[in-house]
Amino acid sequence: MKKIYPSFLIMQKLPTNIRTRFSSIFSQEEMSYLSNIFSLERRPVSFRVNTLLSSPEEVSEALEWAKIEFTLLDFPTGCFVLGNQYIESDIWKIDIYKKWYIYMQSISSQSPVHFFSPNLSQFSPQGEMKPQFRILDACAAPWWKTSQLSALYPNSEIHAFEPNKIRFDKMQHNLKKLWCTNVTAIHDEIRNIWKYIDEENYFDMILIDAPCSSEGSISLHNDKFLESWDISHIKRNYKRQKFILSDTIPYLKEWWELIYSTCTIAPEENEAVVHYALCNYPELTLENIDINQNKYIKYKESLKSFEKMIFKTEISEKTLRVIPSEYSEWFYMAKFIKSSE
Ligand SMILES: C[S@@+](CC[C@H](N)C(=O)[O-])C[C@H]1O[C@@H](n2cnc3c(N)ncnc32)[C@H](O)[C@@H]1O
């Protein structure tokens, strides 16, 4: 029989450095909630339909035929969640998986791209014209959001940067399989964007799904992560994230949109980066983003301050911290608009 530990004992299983750190971010009540989440062994399988090759109706029919219980969510649009009894390999044998009609992706990870305003997430019949945009995916691999953007904006031109060779090669292979023909994959760091795009104010939409310390995947079953956690990673990422933002902002068109997201808890990599952007780029303003909370996705206000940092007021009001739950993992999202200042 599975043992159920009280939350304070679960918390004690977290290494002291992480526990101390989290106590400075979360209230006691939140810590006790999180302790249960950290002890989860797995979450239900979730994926999205690849609308470049299939439709929610076709995928639903295939799952019904295979007698697999599922829920199709309203948000993120096209997201399927399977009953708790299934594991990923249960769908490997179904055609919709083998034919790349679906694509494994967590609920939180599917969310950020839906906050761009030209939201075309309704699935229109094949062949219907959709508007053309220029989209930059500044940190692309392992291609979850690139392929999602490609499907949401099939007539748009998407440039996807990734400096890591192994991740880049895998990305190219999978983009082909998913039929993402509108993506130009570029094996380089975003700071070299000037080599490939020779005009500033070029993109309508920019996604920075930043390299981060990935604390969203903290689990008491992931010893490797717990042992390797170190505050120096957070500090290094904070610097890197500020550079990535600075490198991309000139390429955003006036009145268009930039979404910044991470899958980490660290305020330095979330609110502090947004604070840095607002202080140093007066042409950027924050736009409110909102999700209808439900059992699949929950959020809380972002932080007003952390340690000695006091963040601009609009940050806690307008950016989102998706809180981890039995269905979705940690995520942070902010949306900027660039004005002409
Ligand atoms: C959080 S992952 C992106 C996940 C991806 N957007 C997705 O949804 O699949 C961050 C990626 O940024 C890449 N990266 C790191 N430094 C970068 C840089 N300077 N310029 C562009 N990409 C970078 C990393 O190699 C990593 O693949």
The ligand as a MOL file (V3000), in Angstrom:
LIG
                    3D

  0  0  0     0  0            999 V3000
M  V30 BEGIN CTAB
M  V30 COUNTS 27 29 0 0 0
M  V30 BEGIN ATOM
M  V30 1 C 12.8380 26.6000 -22.2310 0
M  V30 2 S 13.6590 26.0490 -23.6410 0 CHG=1
M  V30 3 C 12.5270 26.4980 -24.9060 0
M  V30 4 C 11.3850 25.5630 -25.0200 0
M  V30 5 C 10.6440 25.7230 -26.3450 0
M  V30 6 N 10.1710 27.0810 -26.5390 0
M  V30 7 C 9.4850 24.7700 -26.4650 0
M  V30 8 O 8.3400 25.1500 -26.2120 0
M  V30 9 O 9.7270 23.6320 -26.8140 0 CHG=-1
M  V30 10 C 14.9170 27.2230 -23.8980 0
M  V30 11 C 15.7720 26.9690 -25.1300 0
M  V30 12 O 16.5570 28.1540 -25.3470 0
M  V30 13 C 17.8020 27.7570 -25.8690 0
M  V30 14 N 18.7670 28.8770 -25.6660 0
M  V30 15 C 19.6710 29.0290 -24.6810 0
M  V30 16 N 20.3630 30.1720 -24.8720 0
M  V30 17 C 19.8670 30.7570 -25.9770 0
M  V30 18 C 20.1820 31.9330 -26.7030 0
M  V30 19 N 21.1460 32.7400 -26.2980 0
M  V30 20 N 19.4960 32.2110 -27.8330 0
M  V30 21 C 18.4940 31.3880 -28.2510 0
M  V30 22 N 18.1530 30.2410 -27.6040 0
M  V30 23 C 18.8240 29.9380 -26.4780 0
M  V30 24 C 18.1290 26.4970 -25.0810 0
M  V30 25 O 19.0870 25.7000 -25.7730 0
M  V30 26 C 16.7570 25.8350 -24.9800 0
M  V30 27 O 16.5760 24.8990 -26.0180 0
M  V30 END ATOM
M  V30 BEGIN BOND
M  V30 1 1 1 2
M  V30 2 1 2 3
M  V30 3 1 2 10
M  V30 4 1 3 4
M  V30 5 1 4 5
M  V30 6 1 5 6
M  V30 7 1 5 7
M  V30 8 2 7 8
M  V30 9 1 7 9
M  V30 10 1 10 11
M  V30 11 1 11 12
M  V30 12 1 11 26
M  V30 13 1 12 13
M  V30 14 1 13 14
M  V30 15 1 13 24
M  V30 16 1 14 15
M  V30 17 1 14 23
M  V30 18 2 15 16
M  V30 19 1 16 17
M  V30 20 1 17 18
M  V30 21 2 17 23
M  V30 22 1 18 19
M  V30 23 2 18 20
M  V30 24 1 20 21
M  V30 25 2 21 22
M  V30 26 1 22 23
M  V30 27 1 24 25
M  V30 28 1 24 26
M  V30 29 1 26 27
M  V30 END BOND
M  V30 END CTAB
M  END
